[in-house]
Amino acid sequence: MASPDHSQSLPAEDYQRLLAFRTELRSFLRWSEEAAHEAGLTPSIHQLLLVVRGDGSSAGPTIGQAAENLHVRHHSAVELAQRAEAMGLLVRERDPLDHRRVHLRLTDQGSARLESLTREHLSRIVALADVLEGVVRNAEDL
């Protein structure tokens, strides 16, 4: 693969595409945060529920895995899990083989709240993808 040519200035269209991409992405994230608040969740708890539900293992993700997925420190993930557990959205369970590890599992209430929010998000993701596809298509035309 050839290295990019940095000797020429980028055309204005590159900046316009990057602006369109970032604007649309920020708009989606802002909407997502508002949707979480309307559902009675903080955006961080919504993300945690998504991490737990999106994990493929039967035991659920560990606190460490959740921290990694959320891009937060371990102790921040612990605090977030404690708040979600106090709300009745998830349970923390010690690993039977390694008691230092704590797995997270959604409760029925947590699953129901996440599913409702996810349904709202899926339609918005399709709209976001359409806009971003146009940005990419315009880049390929250059």
N, C-alpha and C positions, 0 to 999 in steps of 0.2 A: 504494500500500500504506500503510495507516495505521500510525502509530508505536505501539509497545507502550505500554500504560498502566502507568506505574511508580508510580502514586499508591496502589495497593492492594497489600497484602502478598500474597505467593504462598501458595497453600494448601499444607497439609502433603503432599498427594498429589504435588505437583510435586517436592518434595524426596525423597519415597519413590521416585518414578520415576527421578530422577537417580541416587539411590543404587543402585537395582537395575541401571541401565544401567552405571554405573561398576564395580560389583562384578562383574558378568558379564564385562565387557570385561577387567578386570584378571585375572580367573580364567583367561580364554582366553589372555592374554598370558603368564601364569605357566606354564600348561600348555605353550604353544608353546616357551618357553625350555627347559623340562625335556625336551621331545621333541627339541630340537636337541642338547642335551647327551647324551641317550641315543644319538643318531645319531653322536656323536663330533665335533660341531660346536659352536662358540660361537653364541649367538643372532645376533651381528653377522655372522658368516660366513654363517649361514643366510639372513639378510636380503640380504646381498650377492649370494648365488647367485640368490635370487628376483628381485632387481633385474635381474641379467644375463639370466635366462631370460624375464622378463616384458617385456623391452625388445623392441619390434617391429622394430628395424632388423636388417638382415643382418650388419652389421659388429659389432653389439653396442654397448652403451652406452660412452661415454667415462668416464674416471675422474671428470670433472667432473659428468657426469649422474648417476653412481652416488652421488657425494657429496650432490648435491641431493636425490635420492630417499631417501637414508638420513638426511638432516638432520644431516650431519657436515661438517667442514671438509675441504678438498681433500687436505691432507696426511694426514688420518686415513683417508680412502678409499684413498689410495696404500698406506699401511701395511696396511690390511685386505686389499687386493688382493694385496699381496706375501705375506702369510700364507696366503691361499687358494691362491695359485700354488705356494707351497712344499709345500702339502698335496696338490697334484696335482688341484685342483678347478677351476681356471680358468687361462687363459693371458692374458697382456697382449700386445697387438700394436700397434705404431706405425701410425698412419694413413698410408697411402702418399702422400697428397697434402699432409698437414700433419703433419710429424714431431713437432710439439709435443703432438699429441693421441694418447692411448693408449686403445685400445678393449679391452673385456673380453669373453672368450668362454669358455663352460663347456667343460670336457673331458668325455669320456664318463663318467669317474668322478664328476665334479661333477653332471652331468645325472642320473645314476642315484641319487645320494644325495638330490638335491633332489626328484626324482620320488617317492621313497619317503616323504619327509617331507610332501610336498604331499598325497599320498593320505591320510595320517593327518589332516592339517589340514582337508581338505575335509569330512569327516564331522563334525568339531568345529564347523566354520563353520555347517553346517546347524543344529546344535543351538543355537549362539549366535544365529543369525538367528531361530529360533523364540522364544527368550526375549526378544530385543529387539523382535520383532514384537508380543509381548504388552505390552511397556512402551509402545510407540507406540499400540497399540490403546486401552490404558487412558487415554492422554493425549487421544485423540480423543473419548472418552466424556465428558470433563469439560466 
